[in-house]
Amino acid sequence: MSRLLPVVLLCYACGAAAQSPTFYDAESKRLLKILRDMHVQPRAVDNTFSEWNFNNLLQQLDPDATYFTAQDVQSLTPWKERIDDELNGTAPWTFLPKVTALYKSSLERYRQGITQLSQTPVDFNDQTPFRADSTFESDPEKLKAKWALEFRLDVFDRLYGKALKNAGVPEKDFLSQNEKTARNQVSRVMLRNVEKHFSKPTSVMDFVATQFMSSIANSFDPHSNYFSPQKVKDFIASFSSKGAYYGFGLDENEDGEVYITNLKPGGSAWNSGQLFEGDVVEEIQFASEPAIELFGFSVEDVVNVLDESGKDAMNVVVRNAEGVSRTVALTKQVGDAEENVVKSFVLNGKQKVGLISLPAFYSSWSEGDQGHCANDVAREVVKLKKENVEGIIFDIRFNGGGLMDEAVAMAGIFIDIGPMVAIKNRAGEVKTVKDMNRGTIYDGPLLVLINGASASASELFAAALQDYHRAIIIGGTTYGKGTAQQIFPTAGTAGIPGKKTLRSVGSKNDDTGYASITIERFYRVTGKTNQFIGVVPDITVPDVLSKLDIGERFTPCALSSDSVQKKIYYQPRPALPIDTLANTSRCRKQNNPGFVEIEKYSEWLSNFKRNEVTISRWTEYKTTRIKDMEMISSIKEKTSTRQPAFKAARTPSSIATGLPDAYDESYNNRWITRLESDLFLEEGFLIMCDFIKIVGKK
């Protein structure tokens, strides 16, 4: 396989260091120039562009109209059609300083309001309805009322989980005993979310400026973006087989405290000898920064603190089961990104079927490390063949993409020879990309699982196998991203040519940011695109995502779908028995209580979000949450009480992990439990069994 020279990113992605206002003036103009020069479909920078960025920046800074008032927004309207002039250098640079000052004052107003709310008990019988509302309030009292509703709902969220564990306590007593604690927890988190903007003299300016430049990039298309040196490192790490970690997992206990669930052997937390499973995490402190007390923080809140810091070392304060607190110094260490790396299993049932799970199209950026996900998948396929499996299921659900050449190489594992994808640049030139290694590693029955969160490189891979009639694609329509990005330093348009250069991205010497810019569109070998419409499965299997507004078509500024006229020569295999397998699957799903419940829950959840159900009193909140829990419980009950169609077993590891047997066994057992309770996977397994029977009759 010949690797593409530029690092082309096919992924669904879902701040710069402290700088001066003058820097952001120049940086914004540099960003705009690169976008105009390199984007596959550059847009006009005019009044329409200006108005879109104006509205989008307000939405990014204040999505729920929590901070700004209508008067604040009105004071900004003179710039609504002037942002383009400022970026083009025909008007003075005034918008960003103005909106930054306004945002800072609005945060301060909000901080004072939440501080006042935290001192008053929540009224559980207040009948003021809560409804998500993004309208900017003109009346200061109405804005305070909005804060109170937000505060009250968050307190309800805190109390509900604990109420389930205290079902025997009279509700009146439970609320009186726990309201203050929940209120203090909510206050601490809400204030922390604001105070982090005041952690440094330029924090607000840095945040607003980064959001502004991200908005500029997003106005060209949703996948063009702006990154600080640290953020681009995090972005690249998200599709790497290696990463830097402290080495512990987190969860919440029944008191809402975040505690350590597991320690990864060999990691910093493990090596410290001072951290243990069950320890409650009380405080985090990074060098030269104030300590962050975690009282009231959720797991997500703590993870966000760790991610946002960009630091490689910290002190963590934990409390053990005896109530003794201690401070432990931790340093991130490089290790395998377990959540990214490919895994394989054998599913033993009516037939013996292999399963390969690939969460991302990753690579390794370390010196001397030749690991790539295509090579790793090839190894897993060889292992499954040694296990004498009769078919292989490839699971790329929730796989948001990664590197284009990894997706091309992976498709080549199963397709003998021919083009895998066509690429069109901004000049309209179309070229095809082939896997240069003739031959395949596996020629047997193949099935690919997809859903609405399978995107970009995942869609390239699934579409190639579908067009060549090489695999049956089952699940839900994919995300619909048919574009490729490349990373450019804003200081120039040379681009990032390869992995060696990428290793230096985000170094401490960088004084400018980076732009991830959509430089190409990619197309199926049929000439059609996945852009906007996604890959439609051969056989549909419902899941909770199927009725939610997830996908490129729901994203602002998404590029429209098109096709290429160039004739692409490829030789598909004979048609697969899709209709026969789909009919059998349809009957099976109609009679499966688990799928019936999933359809009900998906419809209920969709209607709930669409109709924006109002909530006011505690009793109404409980009713809504109970309904949600009942439907989820019904799905779990129907799923757990069934007899699984297969038993899962991990394939022997081809690489010694060096991890203790107990950890490895626990890790594998969690995976096996998850697989055997996966109704979606089970239907894929049964479809594969039917497929194997049909193939055997030929």
Residue pairs with C-beta under 8 A, 6 or more apart in sequence:
1 374
1 405
1 408
1 409
1 412
1 435
1 436
1 437
2 436
3 405
4 404
4 405
4 433
5 497
5 498
6 486
6 495
6 496
6 497
6 498
7 403
7 486
7 487
7 496
7 497
7 498
7 499
7 502
8 403
8 404
8 405
8 484
8 485
8 486
8 519
8 520
9 239
9 401
9 402
9 403
9 404
9 484
9 485
9 486
9 487
9 516
10 361
10 401
10 402
10 403
10 404
10 407
10 456
10 457
10 460
10 481
10 483
10 484
10 485
10 522
11 238
11 239
11 360
11 361
11 400
11 401
11 402
11 455
11 456
11 457
11 485
12 223
12 400
12 401
12 453
12 455
12 456
12 479
12 481
13 223
13 225
13 235
13 400
13 516
14 400
15 206
15 207
15 209
15 210
15 228
15 231
16 24
16 27
16 206
16 209
16 210
16 228
16 229
16 513
17 206
17 228
17 229
17 230
17 511
18 200
18 201
18 202
18 203
18 206
19 27
19 202
19 205
19 206
19 209
21 93
21 96
21 97
21 205
24 96
24 205
24 209
24 212
24 213
25 93
25 96
27 209
27 213
27 490
27 512
27 513
28 87
28 96
28 209
28 212
28 213
28 216
29 87
29 89
30 490
30 491
30 512
31 213
31 216
31 217
31 226
31 490
31 513
31 515
32 45
32 87
32 216
33 493
34 488
34 490
34 493
34 515
34 517
35 42
35 216
35 217
35 220
35 224
35 515
35 517
36 42
36 45
37 493
38 426
38 486
38 488
38 493
38 495
38 517
38 519
39 220
39 221
39 224
39 426
39 517
39 518
39 519
40 424
40 425
40 426
40 483
40 518
40 519
40 520
40 521
40 559
41 220
41 221
41 426
41 518
41 559
42 220
42 426
43 49
43 219
43 220
45 84
45 87
45 88
46 84
47 81
47 84
49 83
49 84
49 219
50 79
50 80
50 81
50 82
50 83
50 84
50 85
51 80
51 81
52 219
52 557
53 83
53 212
53 215
53 216
53 219
54 76
54 79
54 80
54 83
56 215
56 218
56 219
56 556
57 99
57 211
57 212
57 215
58 68
58 73
58 76
59 134
60 211
60 214
60 215
61 67
61 68
61 99
61 103
61 208
61 211
62 68
62 103
62 106
63 134
64 132
64 133
64 134
64 150
65 133
65 134
65 135
65 136
65 137
65 146
66 110
66 146
66 147
66 150
67 103
67 106
67 107
67 109
67 110
68 102
68 103
68 106
68 136
69 106
69 136
69 137
69 138
69 140
69 143
70 136
70 137
70 138
71 138
72 102
72 106
72 136
73 136
75 98
75 102
76 95
76 98
76 99
76 102
79 86
79 94
79 95
79 98
79 99
82 91
82 95
83 95
85 91
86 92
86 93
86 94
86 95
87 216
96 208
96 209
96 212
99 208
99 212
100 204
100 205
100 208
100 209
103 204
103 208
104 197
104 204
107 194
107 197
107 198
107 204
110 147
110 194
111 191
111 194
111 195
113 143
113 144
113 147
114 147
114 151
114 187
114 190
114 191
114 194
115 187
115 191
117 147
117 148
117 151
117 187
118 151
118 183
118 184
118 186
118 187
118 191
121 179
121 180
121 183
122 151
122 152
122 155
122 179
122 183
123 152
124 175
124 179
124 617
124 618
125 617
125 618
126 152
126 616
126 617
127 616
127 617
128 145
128 148
128 149
128 616
129 614
129 615
129 616
130 149
130 150
130 152
130 153
130 614
130 615
130 616
131 612
131 614
132 612
133 146
137 143
137 146
151 186
151 187
151 190
153 615
153 621
154 186
154 189
154 190
155 179
155 182
155 183
155 186
156 615
156 618
156 621
158 182
158 185
158 186
158 256
158 296
159 175
159 178
159 179
159 182
160 621
160 622
160 625
161 254
161 256
162 178
162 182
162 254
162 255
162 256
163 171
163 174
163 622
165 254
166 174
169 177
175 618
182 256
184 295
184 296
185 256
185 295
185 296
186 296
187 296
188 293
188 295
188 296
188 297
189 296
189 297
189 298
189 301
192 292
192 297
192 301
196 203
196 308
197 203
197 204
197 207
198 204
199 289
199 290
200 206
210 226
210 228
213 226
213 513
214 225
214 226
216 226
217 224
217 225
217 226
217 515
217 516
217 517
218 224
218 225
218 556
218 557
219 557
220 517
220 518
220 557
221 483
221 518
221 557
221 558
221 559
222 552
222 555
222 556
222 557
222 558
223 481
223 483
223 485
223 516
223 518
224 485
224 515
224 516
224 517
224 518
225 515
225 516
226 490
226 513
226 514
226 515
226 516
227 235
227 487
227 513
227 514
227 515
227 516
228 506
228 513
228 514
229 505
229 506
229 507
229 508
229 510
229 513
229 514
230 310
230 506
231 506
232 487
232 505
232 506
232 513
232 514
232 516
233 505
233 506
234 307
234 310
235 516
236 365
236 487
236 502
236 505
237 243
237 244
237 337
238 360
239 340
239 360
239 361
239 362
239 363
239 401
239 402
239 403
240 337
240 340
240 362
240 363
240 364
240 365
241 336
241 337
241 340
241 341
241 362
241 363
241 364
241 371
241 372
241 373
241 376
242 334
242 335
242 336
242 337
242 364
242 365
242 366
242 369
242 371
243 334
243 335
243 336
243 337
243 340
244 312
244 332
244 333
244 334
244 335
245 264
245 267
245 268
245 332
245 333
245 335
246 267
246 268
246 269
246 306
246 314
246 316
246 330
246 331
246 332
247 263
247 264
247 266
247 267
247 268
247 269
247 270
247 271
247 330
247 333
247 335
248 260
248 261
248 262
248 263
248 264
248 267
248 269
248 275
249 260
249 261
249 262
249 263
249 264
250 258
250 259
250 260
250 261
250 281
250 299
250 302
250 303
251 258
251 259
251 261
251 299
252 258
252 259
252 298
252 299
253 259
253 280
256 296
256 298
257 280
257 281
258 280
258 281
258 294
258 297
258 298
258 299
258 302
259 278
259 279
259 280
259 281
260 269
260 275
260 276
260 277
260 278
260 279
260 281
260 318
261 277
262 277
262 663
262 666
263 269
263 270
263 275
263 276
263 277
264 270
264 335
264 659
264 663
265 658
265 659
265 660
265 663
266 333
266 335
266 658
266 659
267 333
267 335
268 330
268 331
268 332
268 333
269 275
269 328
269 330
272 328
272 329
272 330
274 326
274 328
275 316
275 318
275 328
276 320
278 320
278 321
279 318
279 319
279 320
280 318
280 319
280 320
281 294
281 302
281 316
281 317
281 318
282 293
282 294
282 295
282 317
282 318
282 319
282 325
283 291
283 292
283 293
283 294
283 316
283 317
284 291
284 292
284 294
284 302
284 305
284 306
284 314
284 315
284 316
284 317
285 291
285 292
285 314
285 315
285 316
285 317
286 309
286 311
286 313
286 314
287 311
287 313
287 314
291 315
291 317
292 305
294 301
294 302
294 305
297 305
312 331
312 332
313 329
313 330
313 331
313 332
314 329
314 330
315 327
315 328
315 329
315 330
316 327
316 328
316 330
317 325
317 326
317 327
317 328
318 325
318 326
318 328
319 325
320 326
334 366
337 362
338 667
339 359
340 359
340 360
340 362
341 359
341 362
341 373
341 376
342 356
342 357
342 358
342 373
342 376
342 377
342 380
343 356
343 357
343 380
343 650
343 671
344 354
344 355
344 356
344 357
344 380
344 383
344 384
344 650
344 651
345 354
345 355
345 357
345 648
345 649
345 650
345 651
345 671
345 672
345 675
346 352
346 353
346 354
346 355
346 384
346 387
346 389
346 648
346 649
346 651
347 353
347 354
347 355
347 393
347 646
347 647
347 648
347 675
347 685
348 646
348 647
348 648
348 649
349 645
349 646
349 647
349 685
349 689
350 645
350 686
350 689
351 390
351 391
351 688
351 689
351 692
352 387
352 388
352 389
352 390
353 389
353 390
353 391
353 392
353 393
353 646
353 685
353 688
353 689
353 692
354 381
354 384
354 387
354 389
354 391
354 392
354 393
354 651
355 392
355 393
355 395
355 648
355 675
355 681
356 377
356 380
356 381
356 384
356 392
356 393
356 394
356 395
357 395
358 373
358 377
358 394
358 395
358 396
358 399
359 398
359 399
360 373
360 399
360 400
360 401
360 402
361 373
361 399
361 401
361 402
361 403
361 406
361 407
361 410
361 457
361 458
361 461
362 372
362 373
362 402
362 403
362 406
363 371
363 372
363 373
363 402
363 403
363 406
363 499
364 370
364 371
364 372
365 499
365 502
365 503
367 503
372 406
372 409
373 402
373 406
373 410
374 406
374 409
374 410
374 412
374 413
377 410
377 413
378 413
378 441
379 654
380 651
381 392
381 413
381 441
381 442
382 441
383 651
383 652
383 654
384 392
384 651
385 442
387 651
389 444
390 444
390 445
390 692
391 444
391 445
391 446
391 447
391 688
391 691
391 692
392 442
392 444
392 445
392 446
392 447
393 447
393 448
393 449
393 681
393 684
393 685
393 688
394 446
394 447
394 448
394 449
394 471
395 448
395 449
395 681
396 448
396 449
396 450
396 454
396 458
396 461
396 462
397 449
397 450
397 451
397 453
397 454
397 475
397 680
398 451
398 453
398 454
399 453
399 454
399 455
399 457
399 458
400 453
400 454
400 455
400 456
400 458
400 479
401 407
401 455
401 456
401 457
401 458
401 459
401 481
402 456
402 457
403 457
404 421
404 433
404 457
404 460
404 484
404 522
406 457
407 420
407 421
407 457
407 458
407 460
407 461
408 420
408 421
408 433
408 434
408 435
408 460
409 435
409 437
410 461
411 420
411 435
411 460
411 461
411 464
411 465
412 420
412 434
412 435
412 437
412 440
413 440
413 441
413 442
414 440
414 441
414 442
414 443
414 446
414 465
414 470
414 471
415 435
415 440
415 464
415 465
415 468
415 470
416 438
416 439
416 440
417 434
417 435
417 438
417 439
418 434
418 468
418 525
418 569
418 570
418 571
419 432
419 433
419 434
419 525
419 568
419 569
419 570
420 433
420 434
420 435
420 460
420 464
420 525
421 432
421 433
421 460
421 464
421 522
421 523
421 524
421 525
422 430
422 431
422 432
422 433
422 522
422 523
422 524
422 525
422 527
422 564
422 566
422 568
423 430
423 431
423 432
423 433
423 484
423 520
423 521
423 522
423 523
424 430
424 520
424 521
424 522
424 523
424 564
425 519
425 520
426 519
430 523
430 564
430 566
432 525
432 568
445 688
445 691
445 692
445 695
446 465
446 470
446 471
446 472
447 471
447 472
447 473
447 474
447 684
447 687
447 688
447 691
448 461
448 462
448 465
448 466
448 471
448 472
448 473
448 474
449 474
449 475
449 541
449 680
449 681
449 684
450 458
450 462
450 473
450 474
450 475
450 476
450 478
450 535
450 537
451 475
451 476
451 478
451 543
451 545
451 546
451 680
452 476
452 477
452 478
452 479
452 534
452 545
452 546
452 548
452 550
452 551
453 479
453 545
453 550
454 462
454 475
454 478
454 479
454 535
455 478
455 479
455 480
455 481
456 479
456 481
456 482
456 483
458 478
459 478
459 479
459 480
459 481
459 482
459 530
459 534
459 535
460 522
460 530
462 471
462 473
462 478
462 535
463 524
463 530
463 535
464 470
464 524
464 525
465 471
465 473
466 473
466 535
466 538
467 524
467 525
467 526
467 570
467 572
468 525
468 570
468 571
468 572
468 573
469 572
469 573
469 574
469 575
469 576
470 573
472 538
472 539
472 576
472 578
472 581
472 687
472 691
473 535
473 537
473 538
473 539
474 537
474 538
474 539
474 540
474 541
474 585
474 683
474 684
474 687
475 537
475 540
475 541
475 543
475 680
475 684
476 537
476 540
476 541
476 542
476 543
476 545
476 546
477 533
477 534
477 535
477 536
477 537
477 551
478 530
478 534
478 535
478 551
479 534
479 550
479 551
479 552
480 530
480 531
480 532
480 533
480 534
480 551
480 552
480 553
481 530
481 531
481 552
482 521
482 522
482 523
482 529
482 530
482 531
482 532
482 561
483 518
483 520
483 521
483 522
483 531
483 559
484 518
484 519
484 520
484 521
484 522
485 516
485 517
485 518
485 519
486 495
486 496
486 516
486 517
486 519
487 495
487 496
487 502
487 505
487 514
487 515
487 516
487 517
488 494
488 495
488 496
488 514
488 515
488 516
488 517
489 496
489 510
489 512
489 513
489 514
489 515
490 512
490 513
490 514
490 515
491 512
496 502
496 505
505 514
506 514
518 559
521 529
521 531
521 559
521 562
522 529
522 530
523 529
523 563
523 564
524 530
525 568
525 570
526 568
527 563
527 564
527 565
527 566
527 568
528 563
529 561
529 562
529 563
531 552
531 558
531 559
531 560
531 561
531 562
532 552
532 553
532 558
532 559
532 560
532 561
533 553
533 561
534 551
534 552
538 576
538 578
538 582
539 578
539 581
539 582
539 585
539 687
541 585
541 589
541 680
541 683
541 684
542 589
542 595
542 598
542 599
542 602
543 598
543 602
543 680
544 598
544 601
544 602
544 605
545 602
546 602
547 602
547 603
547 605
547 606
548 602
548 605
548 606
548 609
549 609
552 558
576 691
577 691
577 694
580 690
580 694
581 687
581 690
581 691
581 694
584 687
584 690
585 683
585 686
585 687
585 690
588 683
588 686
589 595
589 683
590 596
592 679
592 683
593 638
593 642
594 635
594 638
594 639
594 642
594 679
595 679
595 683
596 638
597 631
597 634
597 635
597 638
598 635
598 679
600 631
601 631
601 632
601 634
601 635
604 627
604 631
605 628
608 624
613 624
615 621
615 624
639 677
639 679
640 677
644 676
644 677
644 682
645 682
645 685
645 686
646 676
646 682
646 685
647 676
648 671
648 672
648 675
648 676
649 672
650 668
650 671
650 672
657 664
675 681
